[in-house]
Amino acid sequence: MAPLVTAVFGLLLAGLVINLLTRALQDRRTANQLKYDLLSQITEVASTLFHYAGLYHRARAEAATPTVGAGNIVNSSKELDELRKELLARHATGRTQTDVLEARLAAYFDEPRVAIAWHAVRDCLTVRVYNAIGGPEQLLREVVRENSKGWEGRYHTGLAENELADSYKVWKAYDCHLKATTKLILACPLRPHKITRRARQAIGRALDAAEALGFDYKESNED
């Protein structure tokens, strides 16, 4: 009788272990799929807005010259105006999408710098769009101030007001923040899972790479 009980107990234990392993594997697959979906959305939103801002900036430069040719983005002031409207529409849509994504990142991850890095991407894109479009000097000053590091205690672009006039610095910041967001999403576990030692090391490497470029994602309103 004892061997039979032992065999039955062994089968039950094996089944329990298999079920636990299967559930853990399924949870990991689900988490990975969610992360890949987030990365796909983040890349699409950021790249689209970055592309259209650059396209309009180039079109404005072309419009300032009398040359008309097949290589031009636009060949009339009307076409330039239409492209401007397209950029503004995409910026409005993109702003909504970036806000939604930021809220999702804050909800999914315990590590706050995931959402902070993405917010920095959003603000760099805002500065790039307004630098491309132009406008009243007062409006542009407000855009720069509201997206500069430390305004209302937030990290924003991670750049000071005087640095936001440099399009190259804005681009470098955007590139750094987007890479940091990607690395942090891949490194951080989803809630309610705790950050493991291995994950903490990966997070540290992502933050070290950003800090080497001058970005630490620390907000002045943090305790």
N, C-alpha and C positions, 0 to 999 in steps of 0.2 A: 504493500500500500504506500509505503514511504517513497519509493522511487516514482510512483505515479503522481503523488502530490508534488514532488520536486519537479517533475517534468511539466506538470500543469502550471506551477508557479513560474517556472522558467519561461514558458511560452507567453504567459501574461506579462511578465517583466520585459521580454523582448518586444512584445507588441506595444507596450507603453513607451519604450525607448524609441522604437521606430516612429510612433506617432509624434513624439516630441521632436525628433530630428526632422521629420517631414514638415511639421508646423514651423520650425525655426527656418528651414530652407525656404518655405513659402513666404514667411515674413520678410526674409532678406530679399527675395525676388520682388516682392511688392514695394519694399522701400527703395530698391534700386530703380524700379520702373518710375516711381514717383520722382526721384531725383533726376532721372534722364528727361522726364517730361518738363520739369522745372527748367533744366538747362536749355532744352530746346526752345521753350517760350522766352526765356531771358535773352538768348542769343538772337532770336528772330526780332524781338522788340528793339533791342539795342542796335543791332546791325542795320535794320531798316531805317531808323531815325537818323543814325549816323550817316548813312549813305545819302539820304535825301538832303540833309543839311549841307553836306559837301557838294552835292549836285547843284543846289541853288547858289552856293557861294561861287562856284565856278561859272555858272550861268550869268551871275551879276558881273563878274569880271569880263566875260566875253561881251556882254551888252555895252560895256564902257568903251569898246573898240568898234570901228565901223566895218570890220571884216565880217562877211556873211559867207558861210560855206557849209558843206555837208557834215563837217566835223563838229559844228557848233551844237550845243545843247538846245539853244533857242535861237530864233532868227528874227524875233520881233518883240516889242515891248509887251504886246498882248500875251505872247507865249510865256514871257518872263513872269508876268502877273499871274498867269494860270499856275505856273510852277510854284510861285510863292504861296498861293492859296492851298495847293496840294501839300506843301511843307507844313503850313499852319494846321491843316486838318489832321495830318499824320502826327504832328506834335501833340495835339489835343487828345487824340486817340491813344497815342503812346504814353502820355502822362497818366491816363486812367489805368492802362495796362501795367505800368510800372508801379503805381500805387497798390494795385491789387496783388501783384507779385511780392511787393515788400511786406504786405500784411500776411501773406501766406508763409513767407520765410520766417517772420517773427513767430508765427503760430507753430510751425513745424520744428524749429530748432531752438534748443536752449542757449546756444552760443549767439549772443546778440550781434557780434560783428559780421555775421552773415547778412543780416538785414541792413546794417550800417554800410557795408561795402556796396551793396546793391543800390542803396539810396545815393551813394556817391556817384555811381554810374549815371543814375537818373539826372542828378544835378549837373554833371559834366555835359550831358546831352542838352539840357536846357540852355546852358551857357553857349554851347556850340550853335544851337538853333538861332538864338537871338543875335549872336555875333554874325551869323550868315545873313539874317533878315535885315538887321539894322533897325533904326527907329529913333524916336526922340531921345536926346541925351539923358534926360531925367529917367526915362524908362530903363535904358540900358544900365545906368548907375544902380537902379533898384535891383535889377536882375543880378548884377555882380555882387551887390551887398548881401542879398538874400540867399545866395548860393556859395558864399565864402565860408571858410572854416571858422567855426565859433559863433556864427550868427544864431541867436536864441539858444545857445548852448549845444547846437548840433554840429556834426562833423561836416556835413554837406559835401562839397567837392574835395575837401582836404587841402585846398589852396587858399592863400590869402587874396584879398581884393586886388592888390597890384599884380598878382600872378595870373589872374583870370583874363587879363588883356593879352596874354601871350597864348596864341592858338596852339603852339607846339606843346606848351606845358599842359594845356587842357587836354590835348590828345593823349599825352603820356599818362596823365592822371586817369583818364577814361580807360585806357588800355590796362593799366595796373589794377584798377578797381574791378573791371570785368573778369580779369584772370583770378583775382583774389576771391571774388564771389563764386566762381566756378570751383576753385580748389576747396573752398570752405564747405560748399554744398556736398561735394564728394567725400570730404573728410568727416563731417559732423553726423552723428546718429540722429535719427528722427525721434521726436518725443513719442513715448515716455522713456525711451532707452537712455541710459546714462552714458556720459562721455568716458570711454575706456582709455587706458594708457596709450594704446596704439593710435586711437583717434586723436588724442591730445598731441601726440608727436606730429601727426600729419597736419593738424591745425597750426601747430607751432611753425612748421616749415612754410606753410602758406603765408602766415603773418610775417615771418622773417623776410620772405621775398618782397612783400609789400613795404616793410619798414626800411629795407635797403634802398628803396626809392623815395623814402621820406613820408610814408603813410602808415599810421598806427591804428586808425579806426577807434580812437578813444574820444568819447564825447565829454565835454566839460560838465554836463549835468549828471554824470555817473557818480554813484556814491564812492 
